[in-house]
Amino acid sequence: MSNIPTDPPSLSHLDESGQVRMVDVSGKTPSRRTAIAEGLVRMSATAYKLLSGHENAKGEVLNTARVAGVLAAKRCAELIPLCHGLPLSFVGVEFFPDDATHSIAIKTTCRTDHTTGVEMEAMMACSVAALTIYDMCKAADKGIVLEHIRLRYKSGGKSGEWHND
């Protein structure tokens, strides 16, 4: 169930005069926080067949993408200028190949016990895992499409649970 905000929406990374700022989380209470992101990689039947056709080929591509996603979550604050560096307690990257649509769905989960959420880390993990699949398959199909990368769920902190169904 989604929370209904009581305050009017605002951009937390802008101060009262409209200047960019990092959000001060020093006064917040640490809590268990979880975020789940998802995305989809669509490719041609030819590329998907090549990815799936060799012994362990899909496993190698997806294992490489899994490691890339974990590393991306851990380095999120280095790439997104106003993100806080977080002690991640878990990063999970799952893949769901669909032979009928020549696509691979990606689901990433990040957890921390901290004063700010892990939404950006989950989205970064999903994006970089998708980009890694593209990189490893682009020789067979430069038209691979990465789509629908989005936050599906978050919990913890002042705003509690949020679902994007």
Secondary structure as GFF3:
##gff-version 3
##sequence-region A 1 165
A	DSSP	beta_strand	31	42	.	.	.	ID=ss1
A	DSSP	alpha_helix	45	53	.	.	.	ID=ss2
A	DSSP	alpha_helix	57	74	.	.	.	ID=ss3
A	DSSP	alpha_helix	76	79	.	.	.	ID=ss4
A	DSSP	beta_strand	88	98	.	.	.	ID=ss5
A	DSSP	beta_strand	103	114	.	.	.	ID=ss6
A	DSSP	alpha_helix	119	137	.	.	.	ID=ss7
A	DSSP	beta_strand	145	155	.	.	.	ID=ss8
A	DSSP	beta_strand	162	163	.	.	.	ID=ss9
###
